[in-house]
Amino acid sequence: METILEIEGLTKTYRGGFTALDGVDLSIRKGEIFALLGPNGAGKTTLIGAVCGLVQPTAGTIRVFGEDMKSNWRDLRRRIGLVPQELATDMFETVLHTVNYSRGLFGHAPDPARIEEILRALSLWDKRKEPIRALSGGMKRRVLIAKALAHDPDLLFLDEPTAGVDVELRRDMWQQIAALRERGVTIILTTHYIEEAEEMADRIGIIQAGRIRMVEETAQIMSGLGRTEAVITLSQPLAAIPEALNAFPLTLGEDNASLTYRGGNGASGGKAEVAALTKALIAQGIDYQAIDIRESSLEEIFVNLLEGHSESPSGHDAPSEGAAA
């Protein structure tokens, strides 16, 4: 698949000595949705700023659409859209004027039909004559998205696009993002709503302390690092777990009336082992009343990775903060 963004050895050290990015290597495929996850201060916004020309890197190279960003910044930037975290726009201007201005800022001729299409898609058309200061927080966030789309970018950065937005507006925004991908737009997003990344992203990258910890297909992360938990409610308490069940990762509940299984690599592996466990229970004459099975969420996997409790899907330990990316 064609690579649309290639980052090699990207480093950013500020005057005070703080290194926000430390040798980042990252490749983004054309047409994908890529989610960049990491704690506050991990370097997500700095990375986006470097690609969008808002941050001057200390070292490294950025190639966009096959061209070096440093040598051809102006032309390449016209093909990149950015929805920033902060509301950075003139609050006294109307919605329509602001979005039209953004299109012209990138050298595009006026296109009232296209602007209307964008505003209608984001439920902003009825608000087009209102000053931005009069809008709700969610509507202001939509204006930022409209501004980023006004010049029809091929690569779109979304830095916490649904922060401070209610559930209904979040759902509408993600419908628009899905529609953009259908049009071939490549989307890179950061989000604290990890369930969004799990649902929408083709691939996920995890950044910590300015270094990329992992980049994997979303499905691969879920299958490789996911775990199954099963709580088995017993018909009769057990004094101890029988030796015949020692092959299974089991713990006996405090009341001795339940067994908890935690294991399996991914949903299929875990569920298969739980099935084998139930057969072993029956073979041992241990009756049970119920089994409650749940799978790890991406959020749990993400937290475990940052705490250094997980291995990568390939079976190798994920690098610690001090390890090379």
N, C-alpha and C positions, 0 to 999 in steps of 0.2 A: 504494500500500500504506500502511496506517495506521502513523503514527509513534508509537512507545511512549515514546521518550526523546528530548528535544530539549535540547541544551546550546548556549548562546550566550555567547561572550566570557568563558568561565570562566578565572579567574586565581587563582592561589594564590602569595602571596609570604610567606615565613616571616620571623620577627623578625630573623634574621641578614642578611636581604636576598636570600636565595636564592629565585628564582622557579621553582617546580616546575611550574606551569601558566601558560601565557602566551597568553591569548586563545583558548582552545580552542572551536571550533564543531564539533558532532557530532550527527548524527541517527541513531537506531536504529529499524529497522522491526520491527513486531510479528511474532513468530514466527521471526525469523532467528537464525542463529548468527553472531556478529560477533567476529572475532579482532583484538585490539589488540596489535600487535607493537612492540617498541622495546628499545633497550639498557637496561642497569641505570641507574637514575636519570633515565630519560626522562620520568617523570610518570605511568606507568600506574597504580600503586597509589594515588597521590594523587587521580587522576581517579575511580577507583572509590570511594575513601573519601569524596570530596565528594558523590557521588550517594547513598551509603549513610548520610550524616549523621555520618561519623566525622571529617571534615575540614571546617573552616569556610572557605569560599572568600573570597578578598579582593574579588572582583568577578565579575560574570556572573550568568546565570540558568540554572536547571535545571527543566525541566518534565517530569514523569513522568505517564503516563496522561492527558495533557492538562491537568494541574494544576501550579501552581507549588509546587516542593518546599519553599521557605522558609515559605510561608503554611500549608501543610497537611502538614507533615513526618510527624507521627505516623501518620496514616491511610495515607499513601502508603508509608511504610517497611514497613508490615505486608504489602505486596504485593511486597516486594523480598527476595530471598535473597542471601546472600554466603558464599562459601567462601574464607576468607582464606589467605594464604601461610603464616602462622605458626599453630602448633597452640595455639589459645587456648581451652582448656577445662579443667575441673576433672579432673585425672588420677586422683583418688580415687573419683570417681563412676562408676557403672556406665553402660554404653552406653545401656541402655533409659532410665534416669533422665535422662541428659543430653539425649537426643533428645526425650523427653516434655516436659522443662522448656523446651526451645527453642520447642516449639509453644505452650505456655502463655504464654511471654514475649511473644508477639505477639498475645495476646488470643484465641486459638482454644480452643474447648472440647476436652477430651480425646477422642481418637479412636484407641483401641487397634488397630482394624483397619487404619487408614491407616498408623500407625507400624509395624505388623508388615509391611505391604506394602513400605514404604521399606527397612526393615532386611533383609528377604529379598532385595529387588532388589539390594542392595549387599553381599550375602553376609555380613551382620552378625547375622542372627537367632540363630545358634548362639553368638554372642559377647555376646548382650544382657545377661547377668548378670555379665559380667567387668568389672572396673575398667579404665578406659581406659589406665592406666599399664602394664597387662599386655599390651597389644596391640602388634603390630609397627608400624613406621612407616607401611606401606601401609594397614593397617587403621585406624590413627588418622586418616589422610587421608580414609578412607571415612566415619568418624564425622563429620568436618566437613561432608561433603556431605550426610549424613543430617540433621544439624542444620539446614542451610540449606533442605532440602526439607520439613522437618517442618510448616511453616506454609503449604505449597502456594503458593509465590510465582509471580507472573506474569512477573517479571523476575529472572533469576538471574545473579549475577556469580561468575565462577570465576577467582580470582587464582592462577595457577600450580597448577592442581588436581592435576597428575600429577607435581609435583616430588618427587623421592625415592621414586618408586613404581616397582616392577619392571614389566617388559614385560607380563606377564599381567594385573596389576591395572590397568595403563593401558588395556589393551584392554577390560576389563570396564567401566571407568568411561566410556569413550567410547560403549559400547553403551547405557549408562544415559542419557548426555547425548543421544544420538540419539532415545531413547524419550521423553525430556522434550520435545524439539522436536515430536515427533509429537502430544503432548498440547497443543501451542500455547504452551509456555513460551519466552520470548525469552531467549537466552543470550549474554552478553558474557564473553569469556575472554581472559586473557593467558597466554602459554606461551612457553617457550624451546625447545620441541620444534616447530620450524617445520613439520615434515611433518604434524603434527596439524592445524595451521591450514589447510594446503593441502588436506588430505583432508576436513575437517569444516566449515570456515567458508563461509558464503555470501558474506560480504564481509570484507575485511581493511583495517584502518587501521594506518598506521605513524606512530608518535609519536617525536619526537626533541627533546631540550632543551625539553620542555614545549609543543611545538607539533605540530599534526597535519601530517605531510608529505604524506600521501596517504590517500584512502579510495576503494576500488574493489571491484567484484565480483572474486572470486577468479579466475574464468575470464578476466576482462578483463586482470588483472595478468599472468597466465600467457601469454596470447596477445599482449598489447601489449609486455611487457618481456622475455619469454622469448627465449632465443637457442638456435640449433642449432649444435652442433659435430660435424663429421664428419672423421674421420681416414681418409685414403685411402692404403692400402699399394700402392705402385707395383710393377709387375713388373720395371722397369728404372729405375735412378737417373736423375734429371734434372740437367743442369748448371744450369738456371735455369727459372723459370716462363715458359712461352711468352707472348708479348704477347697472343695471342688469348684468354688466360684472365684478363687484367687486370681484367675486369669483375667477377670474383668475389673476395671477401675471402679470399685464400689466403696461406699461408706454407709455405715449403719446409722440411722437416725437416732437422736437422743432418747426417743421413747421406744427404741428397738422395734418399732412397728412399720418402718419404711426403709427402703434401700435407695440410695442416690447414685446413679451412674453418670460419670462425666468422662467423655472420651470421644473417639472417632475423629477421623480427618475428613471434615466435610459432612454434608447432610447424608449422603448415601452410605458412606462408611459407618457413621455413627448409628444410623437406623438399622443397618444390617447387623451390627454388633448387639444392639438392643434386642433384635429378633432372636439372635443366638442366645442371649442371656435369658430370655423368657423360656426358651426350650430347656436350658440348663436348670432353671428354677423348677420347672415341672418334673424334670428327671430326678431332682433332689426331694420331690414331694413337698415343695414350698408353694403354698397357694397365695394368690394375690387378688386384690379387689379392683385395682385401677393402676394405669400407667399414664403419667403426664409427661409428654415429650416436647422439648423446645430446642430450637437451634440458636447458635450465636448470632447476634446482629453485627453489622459492620461496625457499629459504635463500640461494641465490646472488643472486637478484634483490634480496632484502632487504639483503644486505651491500652490493651495488652502490649501492642507493639511499642508504644511510647514508653511504657514501663519496663520494656525489655523482657517480657514474659513469653513472647511467641517466637516461632521460627518462621522463616519465609516459606512460601508455598513449595519452593524447590527442596526444602528440607534443611537448609543451612540457617544458622542463627542470623536474625536481622542484626545489622551493625549497630553498635552503641553510638552515643553522641560523639565519642572521640574517634570512632572508626572512619575510614575513608568511605565516601559515598560510592 
